[in-house]
Amino acid sequence: MDVSIWFWIGFNLFVLGMLALDLGVFNREAHVISVKEAAIWSTVWISLSLLFNLGIYLFAGPEPALAYLTGYLIEKALSVDNIFVMVVIFGYFGVEPKYQHRVLFWGILGALVMRGTFIGLGTMLIERFHAILFIFGALLVVTGLRMSLRDEKPFDESNKVLRIVRQVLPVSAQYHGKHFMVVENGRRLFTPLFLVLVMVEVTDLIFAIDSIPAIFAVTTDPFLVYTSNIFAILGLRSLYFLLAGVVHKFHFLRYGLAFILVFVGVKMLIADWVHIPIVVSLGVIAGAITVSIIVSMLFPQQNGFEG
């Protein structure tokens, strides 16, 4: 799908404009995001994503539109697993609900930059070294298998990232509202809220290593990979506030996500010999998500949290 440089510029200006509107108008004052507000914003982001998909259909035809939709659905599904970890992070650090949006806003802004860089590097590698697709495919299969078997508690006092940050940066002993940095006794200190932001960024970095190769299994078109990924990430904040209170009920979802990663990994590994149509991939991905959610509701977990 050949697009003009102006499409890239226009899309990024749109993203920056929406982010400015979000922080500067709708969330200028720190407040607790209600389920209703989260549902409205989730609807807005999903609607914008689908309208963009319609534009691709009208401009480039059904196949690129289907590739975009499949990539968007993969990233949206995998972002739910990201929400599991965010719930743990905010709970571990005891972040007040009214400040969680601020952390997620700056965290996702950093994620946009990281993912744009990853996609650019991935596209360049694929164009120059076709064999990289097999490496991506193997990575996805291994990640999917590990996801289906894991039972980990990702954050405790021995966490390497926390130890490194605390050794390198001066951190205040307590929170200071919405601020990431304060001055105490003439000394500039980072607040615990900044540590939370670091953990959110590191978490997204880890998930990006999994999810971006998964979209390359659907299409290697950089514009489709980038836009589907960015739209899914932009809706992650509202999805978090919408699902944070109930996401623990979908305890079988990680098995569905693991299956998706293994499926797209295998698809990438056999792509030179066996072609799996995009519409089949879309059906398998949607089916895996639907089945894992239905099974979770039919067989609720009695104790514990399996995220």
C-alpha contacts under 8 A as a table, 3 or more apart, distances in Angstrom:
res1	aa1	res2	aa2	distance
1	M	60	A	6.99
1	M	64	P	7.19
1	M	221	D	6.64
1	M	223	F	7.74
3	V	6	W	7.98
3	V	7	F	6.33
3	V	8	W	7.87
3	V	223	F	7.80
4	S	7	F	5.44
4	S	8	W	7.16
5	I	8	W	5.20
5	I	9	I	6.31
6	W	9	I	4.90
6	W	10	G	5.78
7	F	10	G	5.05
7	F	11	F	5.97
8	W	11	F	5.26
8	W	12	N	6.26
8	W	223	F	7.75
9	I	12	N	5.32
9	I	13	L	6.10
10	G	13	L	5.12
10	G	14	F	6.12
11	F	14	F	5.08
11	F	15	V	6.33
12	N	15	V	4.99
12	N	16	L	6.19
13	L	16	L	5.12
13	L	17	G	5.99
14	F	17	G	5.04
14	F	18	M	6.19
15	V	18	M	5.22
15	V	19	L	6.24
16	L	19	L	5.11
16	L	20	A	6.10
17	G	20	A	5.10
17	G	21	L	6.13
18	M	21	L	5.00
18	M	22	D	6.04
19	L	22	D	4.94
19	L	23	L	6.27
20	A	23	L	5.43
20	A	24	G	5.48
20	A	25	V	7.68
21	L	24	G	5.28
21	L	25	V	5.28
21	L	26	F	6.70
22	D	25	V	5.85
22	D	26	F	5.20
22	D	27	N	5.92
22	D	28	R	7.97
23	L	26	F	6.22
23	L	27	N	4.90
23	L	28	R	5.51
23	L	105	F	7.81
24	G	27	N	6.39
24	G	28	R	5.07
25	V	28	R	5.41
27	N	30	A	6.52
27	N	31	H	7.61
30	A	98	K	5.54
30	A	99	Y	6.13
30	A	101	H	7.89
30	A	102	R	7.54
30	A	178	K	7.54
31	H	97	P	7.66
31	H	98	K	4.30
31	H	99	Y	7.05
32	V	97	P	5.49
32	V	98	K	4.08
32	V	99	Y	7.57
33	I	37	E	6.28
33	I	38	A	6.54
33	I	97	P	7.64
33	I	98	K	6.99
33	I	101	H	7.51
33	I	241	F	6.69
34	S	37	E	5.20
34	S	38	A	6.17
34	S	241	F	7.40
35	V	38	A	5.02
35	V	39	A	5.98
35	V	241	F	6.55
35	V	242	L	5.43
36	K	39	A	5.06
36	K	40	I	6.24
37	E	40	I	5.14
37	E	41	W	6.28
38	A	41	W	5.20
38	A	42	S	5.97
38	A	238	S	4.71
38	A	239	L	6.81
38	A	241	F	5.74
38	A	242	L	5.32
39	A	42	S	5.03
39	A	43	T	6.12
39	A	238	S	7.06
39	A	239	L	7.77
39	A	242	L	6.14
40	I	43	T	5.14
40	I	44	V	6.23
41	W	44	V	4.86
41	W	45	W	6.17
41	W	235	G	7.74
41	W	238	S	5.88
42	S	45	W	5.26
42	S	46	I	6.07
42	S	235	G	6.14
42	S	238	S	5.38
42	S	239	L	6.04
42	S	242	L	7.97
43	T	46	I	5.21
43	T	47	S	5.89
44	V	47	S	5.15
44	V	48	L	6.14
45	W	48	L	5.10
45	W	49	S	6.09
45	W	231	F	7.38
45	W	234	L	7.29
45	W	235	G	5.51
46	I	49	S	5.01
46	I	50	L	6.20
46	I	235	G	7.29
47	S	50	L	5.15
47	S	51	L	6.05
48	L	51	L	5.01
48	L	52	F	6.10
49	S	52	F	5.14
49	S	53	N	6.22
49	S	228	S	7.89
49	S	231	F	6.08
49	S	232	A	7.99
50	L	53	N	4.75
50	L	54	L	6.18
51	L	54	L	4.94
51	L	55	G	6.30
52	F	55	G	4.94
52	F	56	I	6.36
53	N	56	I	5.09
53	N	57	Y	6.29
53	N	65	A	5.73
53	N	68	Y	6.86
53	N	69	L	6.81
54	L	57	Y	4.96
54	L	58	L	6.23
54	L	65	A	7.22
55	G	58	L	5.14
55	G	59	F	5.93
56	I	59	F	5.04
56	I	60	A	5.47
56	I	61	G	6.77
56	I	64	P	6.88
56	I	65	A	5.40
57	Y	60	A	5.51
57	Y	61	G	4.47
57	Y	62	P	5.20
57	Y	63	E	7.88
57	Y	64	P	7.02
57	Y	65	A	4.94
58	L	61	G	5.88
60	A	64	P	6.48
60	A	65	A	7.51
61	G	64	P	6.23
61	G	65	A	6.52
62	P	65	A	5.05
62	P	66	L	6.01
63	E	66	L	5.12
63	E	67	A	6.20
64	P	67	A	4.96
64	P	68	Y	6.13
64	P	224	L	7.52
65	A	68	Y	5.14
65	A	69	L	6.20
66	L	69	L	5.05
66	L	70	T	6.10
66	L	278	I	6.91
66	L	279	V	7.15
67	A	70	T	5.20
67	A	71	G	6.14
67	A	218	V	6.25
67	A	219	T	6.27
67	A	224	L	7.38
67	A	278	I	6.49
68	Y	71	G	5.16
68	Y	72	Y	6.03
68	Y	224	L	5.46
68	Y	225	V	7.12
68	Y	227	T	7.89
68	Y	228	S	5.74
69	L	72	Y	5.03
69	L	73	L	6.10
69	L	228	S	7.26
70	T	73	L	5.10
70	T	74	I	6.21
70	T	218	V	7.20
70	T	278	I	7.40
70	T	281	S	7.39
70	T	282	L	5.33
71	G	74	I	5.15
71	G	75	E	6.28
71	G	214	A	7.98
71	G	215	I	5.11
71	G	218	V	6.56
71	G	219	T	7.89
71	G	224	L	7.98
71	G	225	V	6.84
71	G	228	S	5.89
71	G	229	N	7.18
72	Y	75	E	5.26
72	Y	76	K	5.98
72	Y	228	S	4.62
72	Y	229	N	6.15
72	Y	231	F	7.42
72	Y	232	A	6.02
73	L	76	K	4.99
73	L	77	A	6.00
73	L	232	A	8.00
73	L	282	L	7.96
73	L	285	I	7.72
73	L	286	A	7.70
74	I	77	A	5.22
74	I	78	L	6.21
74	I	211	S	7.65
74	I	214	A	7.44
74	I	215	I	7.03
74	I	260	I	7.94
74	I	285	I	7.07
75	E	78	L	5.15
75	E	79	S	6.03
75	E	211	S	6.27
75	E	215	I	7.60
75	E	228	S	7.76
75	E	229	N	6.20
75	E	232	A	6.04
75	E	233	I	7.84
76	K	79	S	5.15
76	K	80	V	6.87
76	K	232	A	5.35
76	K	233	I	7.66
76	K	236	L	7.99
77	A	80	V	5.58
77	A	81	D	7.57
77	A	257	L	7.04
77	A	289	I	7.28
78	L	81	D	5.49
78	L	82	N	6.83
78	L	211	S	6.88
78	L	257	L	6.46
79	S	82	N	4.78
79	S	83	I	6.38
79	S	232	A	7.90
79	S	233	I	7.66
79	S	236	L	6.91
80	V	83	I	4.98
80	V	84	F	6.71
81	D	84	F	5.18
81	D	85	V	6.90
81	D	254	R	6.83
81	D	257	L	7.91
81	D	307	G	7.44
82	N	85	V	5.33
82	N	86	M	6.36
82	N	203	T	7.54
82	N	204	D	7.42
82	N	207	F	7.16
83	I	86	M	4.93
83	I	87	V	6.17
83	I	240	Y	5.83
83	I	243	L	7.98
83	I	244	A	7.02
83	I	247	V	7.88
84	F	87	V	5.37
84	F	88	V	6.65
84	F	244	A	7.68
84	F	247	V	6.95
84	F	248	H	7.40
84	F	307	G	5.55
85	V	88	V	5.06
85	V	89	I	6.21
85	V	154	P	7.88
85	V	203	T	7.74
85	V	307	G	7.35
86	M	89	I	4.94
86	M	90	F	6.14
86	M	200	V	6.98
87	V	90	F	5.44
87	V	91	G	6.06
87	V	244	A	6.41
88	V	91	G	5.10
88	V	92	Y	5.90
88	V	155	F	7.67
89	I	92	Y	5.17
89	I	93	F	6.23
89	I	155	F	7.13
89	I	196	V	7.06
89	I	199	M	7.44
89	I	200	V	7.72
90	F	93	F	5.34
90	F	94	G	5.77
90	F	95	V	5.26
90	F	100	Q	7.59
90	F	196	V	7.38
91	G	94	G	5.01
91	G	95	V	6.75
92	Y	155	F	7.35
93	F	192	P	7.83
93	F	196	V	7.08
95	V	99	Y	6.85
95	V	100	Q	6.65
95	V	193	L	7.45
96	E	99	Y	5.64
96	E	100	Q	6.67
97	P	100	Q	5.26
97	P	101	H	7.78
98	K	101	H	6.83
99	Y	102	R	5.46
99	Y	103	V	6.71
99	Y	177	G	7.59
99	Y	178	K	5.94
100	Q	103	V	5.23
100	Q	104	L	6.24
101	H	104	L	5.06
101	H	105	F	5.95
101	H	237	R	7.16
102	R	105	F	5.08
102	R	106	W	6.45
102	R	178	K	7.38
103	V	106	W	5.56
103	V	107	G	5.88
103	V	193	L	7.56
103	V	196	V	7.38
103	V	197	L	5.67
104	L	107	G	4.80
104	L	108	I	5.83
104	L	197	L	7.63
104	L	200	V	7.61
104	L	237	R	6.20
105	F	108	I	5.36
105	F	109	L	6.21
105	F	237	R	7.27
106	W	109	L	4.93
106	W	110	G	6.26
106	W	197	L	7.56
107	G	110	G	5.24
107	G	111	A	6.19
107	G	197	L	6.03
107	G	198	V	7.98
107	G	200	V	6.07
107	G	201	E	5.61
108	I	111	A	4.62
108	I	112	L	6.14
108	I	201	E	7.78
108	I	233	I	7.00
108	I	234	L	7.23
108	I	237	R	7.99
109	L	112	L	5.24
109	L	113	V	6.77
110	G	113	V	5.28
110	G	114	M	6.29
110	G	201	E	6.90
111	A	114	M	5.02
111	A	115	R	5.89
111	A	201	E	6.69
111	A	204	D	6.46
111	A	205	L	7.37
111	A	233	I	7.94
112	L	115	R	5.29
112	L	116	G	5.98
112	L	230	I	6.57
112	L	233	I	7.55
113	V	116	G	5.20
113	V	117	T	6.24
114	M	117	T	5.16
114	M	118	F	6.16
114	M	205	L	7.33
115	R	118	F	4.89
115	R	119	I	5.99
115	R	208	A	6.64
115	R	212	I	7.82
115	R	229	N	7.97
116	G	119	I	5.21
116	G	120	G	6.18
116	G	226	Y	6.68
117	T	120	G	5.16
117	T	121	L	6.21
118	F	121	L	5.18
118	F	122	G	5.91
118	F	212	I	7.71
119	I	122	G	4.95
119	I	123	T	5.99
119	I	212	I	7.04
119	I	222	P	7.02
119	I	225	V	7.33
119	I	226	Y	6.63
120	G	123	T	5.28
120	G	124	M	6.27
120	G	222	P	7.33
121	L	124	M	5.14
121	L	125	L	6.15
122	G	125	L	5.13
122	G	126	I	6.12
123	T	126	I	5.18
123	T	127	E	6.18
123	T	220	T	6.79
123	T	221	D	7.89
123	T	222	P	6.34
124	M	127	E	5.25
124	M	128	R	6.30
125	L	128	R	5.21
125	L	129	F	5.47
125	L	130	H	7.54
125	L	132	I	6.82
126	I	129	F	5.19
126	I	130	H	5.11
126	I	131	A	7.60
126	I	132	I	6.03
126	I	133	L	6.73
126	I	220	T	7.87
127	E	130	H	6.44
129	F	132	I	5.78
130	H	133	L	6.03
131	A	134	F	5.47
131	A	135	I	6.94
132	I	135	I	5.00
132	I	136	F	6.21
133	L	136	F	4.99
133	L	137	G	6.03
133	L	217	A	7.95
133	L	268	M	6.42
133	L	269	L	7.18
134	F	137	G	4.92
134	F	138	A	6.11
134	F	268	M	6.55
134	F	269	L	5.21
135	I	138	A	5.17
135	I	139	L	6.10
136	F	139	L	5.04
136	F	140	L	6.27
136	F	213	P	5.63
136	F	214	A	7.90
136	F	265	G	7.20
136	F	268	M	7.64
137	G	140	L	5.20
137	G	141	V	6.34
137	G	213	P	7.45
137	G	214	A	7.90
137	G	217	A	7.71
137	G	264	V	7.26
137	G	265	G	3.96
137	G	266	V	6.22
137	G	267	K	7.54
137	G	268	M	5.10
137	G	269	L	5.38
138	A	141	V	5.14
138	A	142	V	6.19
138	A	265	G	6.17
138	A	266	V	7.67
138	A	269	L	7.19
139	L	142	V	5.27
139	L	143	T	6.01
139	L	210	D	7.67
139	L	265	G	7.34
140	L	143	T	5.00
140	L	144	G	5.96
140	L	210	D	6.41
140	L	213	P	7.33
140	L	214	A	6.94
140	L	261	L	5.40
140	L	262	V	5.96
140	L	264	V	7.33
140	L	265	G	4.88
141	V	144	G	5.14
141	V	145	L	6.24
141	V	261	L	6.18
141	V	262	V	4.30
141	V	263	F	7.57
141	V	265	G	5.13
141	V	266	V	6.83
142	V	145	L	5.19
142	V	146	R	6.15
142	V	262	V	7.55
143	T	146	R	5.09
143	T	147	M	6.03
143	T	210	D	7.12
143	T	258	A	7.55
143	T	261	L	7.16
143	T	262	V	7.73
144	G	147	M	5.06
144	G	148	S	6.33
144	G	257	L	7.46
144	G	258	A	4.13
144	G	259	F	6.39
144	G	260	I	7.53
144	G	261	L	5.01
144	G	262	V	5.16
145	L	148	S	5.24
145	L	149	L	6.48
145	L	258	A	6.44
145	L	262	V	7.12
146	R	149	L	5.19
146	R	150	R	5.85
146	R	258	A	7.99
147	M	150	R	5.39
147	M	254	R	6.93
147	M	255	Y	7.38
147	M	258	A	5.63
148	S	254	R	6.68
148	S	255	Y	5.34
148	S	258	A	5.62
151	D	306	E	7.09
153	K	156	D	7.58
154	P	159	N	7.64
155	F	158	S	7.86
155	F	159	N	5.91
156	D	159	N	5.52
157	E	162	L	7.49
157	E	163	R	7.79
158	S	162	L	7.65
158	S	163	R	6.97
159	N	162	L	5.47
159	N	163	R	6.34
160	K	163	R	5.11
160	K	164	I	6.13
161	V	164	I	5.21
161	V	165	V	6.14
161	V	199	M	7.48
162	L	165	V	5.23
162	L	166	R	6.08
162	L	195	L	7.34
162	L	199	M	7.90
163	R	166	R	5.25
163	R	167	Q	6.13
164	I	167	Q	5.15
164	I	168	V	6.13
165	V	168	V	5.21
165	V	169	L	5.69
165	V	195	L	7.49
166	R	169	L	5.47
166	R	170	P	6.67
166	R	171	V	6.62
167	Q	170	P	7.66
169	L	189	L	7.85
169	L	190	F	7.19
170	P	188	R	7.91
170	P	189	L	5.36
170	P	190	F	6.12
171	V	189	L	5.35
171	V	190	F	4.67
171	V	191	T	5.51
171	V	192	P	6.71
172	S	175	Y	7.47
172	S	189	L	5.75
172	S	190	F	6.01
172	S	191	T	5.13
172	S	192	P	6.79
173	A	191	T	7.51
173	A	192	P	7.49
174	Q	191	T	6.81
174	Q	192	P	6.59
175	Y	179	H	7.98
175	Y	191	T	5.82
175	Y	192	P	5.83
175	Y	193	L	6.59
176	H	179	H	5.79
176	H	180	F	7.89
176	H	182	V	7.50
176	H	191	T	6.80
178	K	193	L	7.57
179	H	182	V	6.92
179	H	191	T	7.08
179	H	193	L	7.22
180	F	190	F	5.84
180	F	191	T	5.24
180	F	192	P	7.52
180	F	193	L	5.66
180	F	194	F	4.79
181	M	188	R	7.02
181	M	189	L	5.65
181	M	190	F	4.34
181	M	191	T	5.49
181	M	194	F	7.37
182	V	188	R	5.77
182	V	189	L	5.37
182	V	190	F	6.34
182	V	191	T	6.99
183	V	186	G	5.88
183	V	187	R	5.28
183	V	188	R	4.35
183	V	189	L	5.94
184	E	187	R	5.18
184	E	188	R	6.40
184	E	189	L	7.04
190	F	194	F	6.19
190	F	195	L	8.00
191	T	194	F	5.39
191	T	195	L	7.06
192	P	195	L	4.99
192	P	196	V	6.50
193	L	196	V	5.02
193	L	197	L	6.40
194	F	197	L	4.94
194	F	198	V	6.27
195	L	198	V	5.03
195	L	199	M	6.31
196	V	199	M	5.12
196	V	200	V	6.25
197	L	200	V	5.07
197	L	201	E	6.21
198	V	201	E	5.13
198	V	202	V	6.16
199	M	202	V	5.07
199	M	203	T	6.01
200	V	203	T	5.08
200	V	204	D	6.26
201	E	204	D	5.18
201	E	205	L	6.18
202	V	205	L	4.99
202	V	206	I	6.34
203	T	206	I	5.21
203	T	207	F	6.32
204	D	207	F	4.96
204	D	208	A	5.87
205	L	208	A	5.09
205	L	209	I	6.50
206	I	209	I	5.39
206	I	210	D	6.94
207	F	210	D	5.15
207	F	211	S	6.05
208	A	211	S	5.07
208	A	212	I	5.61
209	I	212	I	6.16
209	I	213	P	7.02
210	D	213	P	6.22
210	D	214	A	6.76
211	S	214	A	5.02
211	S	215	I	6.61
212	I	215	I	5.29
212	I	216	F	6.51
212	I	225	V	7.98
212	I	229	N	7.77
213	P	216	F	4.94
213	P	217	A	6.52
214	A	217	A	5.25
214	A	218	V	7.23
214	A	261	L	6.75
214	A	264	V	6.03
214	A	265	G	6.95
215	I	218	V	5.26
215	I	219	T	6.46
215	I	220	T	7.92
215	I	225	V	6.35
216	F	219	T	5.05
216	F	220	T	5.11
216	F	225	V	7.01
217	A	220	T	7.42
217	A	264	V	5.96
217	A	265	G	7.15
217	A	267	K	6.79
217	A	268	M	5.21
218	V	264	V	7.82
218	V	278	I	6.82
218	V	281	S	8.00
219	T	224	L	7.43
219	T	225	V	6.92
220	T	224	L	7.93
220	T	225	V	6.91
221	D	224	L	5.49
221	D	225	V	6.15
222	P	225	V	5.07
222	P	226	Y	5.86
223	F	226	Y	5.18
223	F	227	T	6.00
224	L	227	T	5.37
224	L	228	S	5.94
225	V	228	S	5.57
225	V	229	N	6.07
226	Y	229	N	5.24
226	Y	230	I	6.04
227	T	230	I	5.12
227	T	231	F	6.04
228	S	231	F	5.37
228	S	232	A	6.27
229	N	232	A	5.28
229	N	233	I	6.27
230	I	233	I	5.08
230	I	234	L	6.05
231	F	234	L	5.14
231	F	235	G	6.54
232	A	235	G	5.48
232	A	236	L	6.56
233	I	236	L	5.04
233	I	237	R	7.96
234	L	237	R	7.02
235	G	238	S	5.75
235	G	239	L	6.17
236	L	239	L	4.95
236	L	240	Y	6.00
237	R	240	Y	5.08
237	R	241	F	6.57
238	S	241	F	5.27
238	S	242	L	6.11
239	L	242	L	4.95
239	L	243	L	6.01
240	Y	243	L	5.32
240	Y	244	A	5.37
241	F	244	A	5.47
241	F	245	G	7.78
242	L	245	G	7.47
243	L	246	V	5.35
243	L	247	V	5.25
244	A	247	V	5.53
244	A	248	H	7.89
245	G	248	H	7.45
246	V	249	K	5.62
246	V	250	F	7.68
247	V	250	F	5.60
247	V	251	H	7.94
248	H	251	H	6.01
248	H	305	F	6.19
248	H	306	E	7.23
248	H	307	G	6.68
249	K	296	S	6.73
249	K	297	M	7.31
249	K	300	P	6.75
249	K	301	Q	7.05
250	F	253	L	5.37
250	F	292	S	7.59
250	F	293	I	5.83
250	F	296	S	5.10
250	F	297	M	7.09
251	H	254	R	6.87
251	H	296	S	5.90
251	H	300	P	7.83
251	H	301	Q	6.93
251	H	305	F	7.47
251	H	306	E	5.78
251	H	307	G	6.64
252	F	255	Y	5.53
252	F	256	G	6.87
252	F	292	S	5.38
252	F	293	I	6.83
252	F	295	V	6.92
252	F	296	S	5.34
253	L	256	G	5.05
253	L	257	L	6.25
253	L	289	I	6.89
253	L	292	S	4.97
253	L	293	I	5.98
253	L	296	S	7.27
254	R	257	L	4.91
254	R	258	A	5.93
254	R	307	G	7.33
255	Y	258	A	4.91
255	Y	259	F	6.11
255	Y	292	S	7.13
256	G	259	F	5.06
256	G	260	I	6.29
256	G	288	A	5.15
256	G	289	I	5.67
256	G	291	V	7.64
256	G	292	S	5.40
257	L	260	I	5.00
257	L	261	L	6.34
257	L	288	A	7.45
257	L	289	I	7.10
258	A	261	L	5.20
258	A	262	V	6.28
259	F	262	V	5.13
259	F	263	F	5.97
259	F	288	A	7.26
260	I	263	F	5.03
260	I	264	V	6.18
260	I	284	V	7.87
260	I	285	I	5.99
260	I	288	A	6.97
261	L	264	V	5.39
261	L	265	G	5.95
262	V	265	G	4.98
262	V	266	V	6.08
263	F	266	V	5.25
263	F	267	K	6.12
264	V	267	K	4.83
264	V	268	M	6.12
264	V	281	S	7.95
265	G	268	M	5.12
265	G	269	L	6.29
266	V	269	L	4.96
266	V	270	I	6.22
267	K	270	I	5.43
267	K	271	A	5.77
267	K	275	H	7.96
267	K	276	I	7.01
268	M	271	A	5.17
269	L	272	D	7.66
270	I	273	W	5.53
270	I	274	V	5.58
270	I	275	H	7.71
271	A	274	V	5.24
271	A	275	H	5.58
271	A	276	I	7.60
272	D	275	H	7.41
276	I	280	V	6.65
276	I	281	S	6.99
277	P	280	V	5.34
277	P	281	S	6.54
278	I	281	S	4.97
278	I	282	L	6.13
279	V	282	L	5.03
279	V	283	G	6.23
280	V	283	G	5.08
280	V	284	V	6.19
281	S	284	V	5.15
281	S	285	I	6.13
282	L	285	I	5.26
282	L	286	A	6.08
283	G	286	A	5.24
283	G	287	G	5.85
284	V	287	G	5.05
284	V	288	A	6.06
285	I	288	A	5.22
285	I	289	I	6.40
286	A	289	I	5.33
286	A	290	T	6.14
287	G	290	T	5.11
287	G	291	V	5.97
288	A	291	V	5.33
288	A	292	S	6.12
289	I	292	S	5.36
289	I	293	I	6.26
290	T	293	I	5.31
290	T	294	I	6.17
291	V	294	I	5.12
291	V	295	V	6.02
292	S	295	V	5.22
292	S	296	S	6.10
293	I	296	S	5.05
293	I	297	M	6.35
294	I	297	M	5.17
294	I	298	L	6.17
295	V	298	L	4.99
295	V	299	F	5.94
296	S	299	F	5.31
296	S	300	P	5.60
296	S	301	Q	7.68
297	M	300	P	5.53
301	Q	304	G	7.45
